[in-house]
Amino acid sequence: MPVSTVTIDLGVIDDRWAVDADQRPSGLPRGWGLFGVLALLLSLVSAVPVPERPHEVTRQPLRSGEFHLAGGALFVLESHKTPTPVQAFDAGDGESRWTYTPPGLSTLSYVSAAGDLVVLSPDLCRSGVTGTTVALDLHTGWERWRSTGVPVRTAPGIPGTVVLRSLWSDGCTALGAGTPTGGTLRWLAIDGAGRTLWETAVESGTRVAVDGAEAGAGWAALLDKRGTVSMVDFATGARTATGVTAGPEDLVEAAGDLLVVVSATTLAAYDQRAGFAVRWTVPLPVERTDHFAVRPCARALCVVGRRTVVLDPATGAPLWTVQGRPPLTLVPGGLLSGAGASLLDPATGAPLADRPDWAVLGVAGPRLLLGLVSGEDATLLAWSTGGEPAPFATVGDVIGGCELEGGYLACRTPDDDVVLIRLPVH
């Protein structure tokens, strides 16, 4: 009677392993060998991890409103309503945590979080009024404190929330343009319990420049009517003299560790960390305009008029020039020029990567998260450290206007929704 055999092709096998089909091998009955081979193959397959896909945590209608991702929560603000309802959703499971509606006619547009505190504030220029800032418990939505004014985006380590109180026109226009204020301006720092840590007033007619450091403001420069320049330290509220003087038509700028005085023909830089000693004086590299600015950009100093001139902050020497007023934000791999995901060399302005079709969705440590619209209803996601994008997943939405925090991405969709996505761990 013929013997049935099962053959598994394992490639080339040495003849020394050939077995006569009529010769019964010792050990387990026939069939167990096949079972063992299949079990081995299954164990090898299961040992290879299946790539994790982006996971949609929640999707919420915006109704022409705004959203922010902060403190492990997604905040949806119906900012077209007065007062503005705010709803918080847990980033982990998408469940609603709480809903808060401010009293009166308060409108809210911005959200920031630190520890167990979330601070809600208005868009000063859009609201047309000074506005009210509210601090809530991040987990419960209970109100901790409320204050007239808008918060200053301060540097890490500055205690409390620094709130600016001023005339609407001063806060929206004078501070940005460097023109004299029309009324008294006041800063105060408020802790998590609502206690005032310090309060400092600035007389009307003062030119005010808040530190433009990328990480947040640590101080502000003040030029009074007498031509005396002083500073306010946002850590303590102390107002101190700098020993620097300026003319009645001069501008002052606070740029990281530099105080810059701008005359009609020169830029003069003073080192804030060295008691405001003169660091350099150079000819004005670009014509002054209504929105003239001097601000840090990466390790350089940007002088912004009708064009942007990038200076060496140590010497004032011009490094390179770019047309217009691009943000020139420091990101992994270089300076983001504002045109898609194109990058520039901070030292020379030379293009490092020309990626106009990609959009920057967020920054996570040393990596950029990029998105590329794929077809009519999908976005290809990729990581980059400055080189070519490394795609890792596709999401079934055209997304943009994103915020990235931790492993979560919140983006606006064409349907006026916000979608919260948990990214795969790489």
Secondary structure, DSSP 4 states (H G I P E B T S, - for coil): -PPP------S---GGG---TTSPPSSSPTTHHHHHHHHHHHHHHHHSPPPPPPEEEEEEE-TT-EEEEETTEEEEE-TTSSS--EEEEETTT--EEEEE--STT----EEEEETTEEEEE--HHHHSS--EEEEEETTT--EEEEEESEE--BPTT--SEEEEE--HHIIIIIHHHTPPPSS-EEEEEE-TTS-EEEEEEE-TT-EEEE---TT-B-EEEEE-TTSEEEEEETTT--EEEEEEE--TT-EEEEETTEEEEE-SSEEEEEEGGGTTEEEEEEE--S---TT-EEEEETTEEEEESSEEEEE-TTT--EEEEEES----EEETTEEE-SSTT-EE-TTT--EEE--TT-EEEEEETTEEEEEEE-SSS-EEEEEESSSS-EEEEEESS--EEEEEETTEEEEE-TTSEEEEEEPPP-
